[in-house]
Amino acid sequence: MPSWIKLYVTRNTTEASIIQGMLEENEIPVQVMNKQDSSYLNFGDIELYVPEHLLLTASRLLDQSMLN
């Protein structure tokens, strides 16, 4: 069972979904943990986790996508 490492944190659900889709398109499994308050979306974060052995690959893909 892989160990999961936090890759990215945001408060924007759309941004989290886009990053999740980009990683999944590149065959990197993603776990999304939404810690936002259900009443007040200003409180809390959305965290994206990837398997530890794919962290470097996922980070590079994320960096590339942020540059474009």
N, C-alpha and C positions, 0 to 999 in steps of 0.2 A: 504494500500500500504506500503510495507516494506521500511525501511530506509536502504540505502546501505552504507557499510563501506569498506574502502580500506584495503585489506588483504595483498597484495604483490605488489612489484614494481620491474621490471626488464627491461633490454634493449635487451634481447634475446627472439625473437619471438618463437623459439622452446620451450624454458623453459616455457614461458607463456602458450603455447598450451598444454604442458604436464600437467601443474598444473590445467588448466581449465578442461581437460579431467578427471583427477583424482577426482576433486571435483564433477563434473557432474555424474561420476560413483557412487559416494556416495550420490547422490540426493541432492546436494547443488547447487542451482542456482548461476551462475557466470555472471557478466558483465565485459567485457574487454574493456578498453579504451586505444586505441593506440594513444599516443601523439608524436610518432616519426615523424620526418621530412621525407617526402616522397622521397626527393633527397639525404639526408644525414642521414643514419640510426644511426649515432653516436650521433645525437642530439635528445633528448626526451626519454621518458619512456613509457613502457606498464604497465598499472595499472589494477589489478584484484580486483573487488569489490564483496562482498557477503552480503546477508541480515544481518542486525545487530543482529537478534536473533540467527543466525547460525555462528556468528564470532568465538566463542570459539571452536565449533566443527570443523570448517574449519581450524583454527589455529593448533589444535591438529593433524588433518590429514596431514597438511602440514609439521609439525615438524616430524611426523613419517616417511613420505616419504623422507625427507631430511636425516634422519638417516640411511636409507637403501641404 
